[in-house]
């Protein structure tokens, strides 16, 4: 049981459900910080989020807008979407005590730098201990306390253990890992493959095609991760194939839904503007491809998604191009 004080940066779906988990796990105090004062005030007054309809935020969760509160937290949570981690934590950082534990649930790679969220946090925070918490976790299911698994990953077993104790509940089982790089990359890369899975749905290609896409997408993820120094076994565990399957088959998966909408003719820009949440896979595509090309990696599914989303190629044409690639032995090599 945890007795630490927890402060969550981010009042979106994941920030709220992790705050609820911390309350149930026994945290002495849990506060959620939001970057927009009006949103914070609405959550404080209504105890409801439009992103989690029908769910009441536990009364014990407090809401704040002043970043100075981060000086008081024993365990800090980064539940900020990846592309906003740097500006938000630049604002928060001066208040964070040296040696603080920061648990990050963000999934993606920063545009331009290609940095993982933990790398951004490490750049901004003095002597912070960073732990990544990831896995197949649809926020609406967590809000309903349905069974779920996550992985707490850090080079420090102590940090992973604290994250485990802080958020583990009877319905949220948390495993521990030292492979922070692999767990974090798995969470970013699976979103790109989920965009492709949604395209399969939008083209009505069937389960055979979608399952084959997931299998080869997993190989693509493992290939990229191994080249980046991750343990390839991580991609065949909870944070890899577990999260990939959930994201690609759930009707609530943001990235899958985006891919389906685009395949059915929606404008990508308009679709993203209409969403109440961030679709992390979209900005991650180009960062993944840039890093993959630097390392000489073959990333055919990711490249196909880029052509569809950013170059305007018809989804059907991209699928035909994938299917016409030369045959190869199955493994982590070619498609």
Number of C-alpha atoms within 10 A of each C-alpha: 15 19 15 18 19 26 29 28 27 22 23 22 19 23 23 26 23 24 28 22 23 28 25 18 20 19 21 13 18 24 22 27 23 24 18 12 13 11 15 19 15 13 18 18 9 10 16 17 19 11 13 18 10 12 14 12 20 16 10 14 18 18 23 21 17 12 19 14 16 23 17 15 21 18 22 24 27 27 24 26 23 26 19 12 23 19 11 18 20 16 14 20 20 16 16 24 17 14 13 20 22 27 26 25 25 26 29 31 30 24 17 11 11 18 15 21 29 26 14 19 22 15 13 19 22 15 14 17 22 28 31 31 30 26 27 20 20 20 20 18 14 20 21 13 16 13 13 17 18 23 27 29 30 24 15 14 15 12 22 28 18 19 28 24 18 26 25 23 20 12 14 19 14 23 18 17 21 19 20 25 22 27 29 31 26 32 28 25 28 31 27 30 30 32 32 31 32 28 28 24 23 21 18 14 14 11 13 8 14 20 16 12 19 21 17 20 27 23 22 25 29 25 22 27 23 16 15 15 11 21 17 20 12 23 27 16 15 20 27 28 23 19 24 29 20 19 26 27 18 13 11 15 19 22 26 29 24 26 30 22 20 22 25 16 11 13 13 18 10 9 13 14 11 9 11 10 13 17 21 22 26 22 18 24 25 22 18 26 20 15 16 19 11 9 12 11 16 18 21 18 22 23 17 20 25 20 15 22 21 13 10 9 14 14 24 15 12 17 19 10 12 15 11 8 11 8 9 9 8 10 12 17 14 18 22
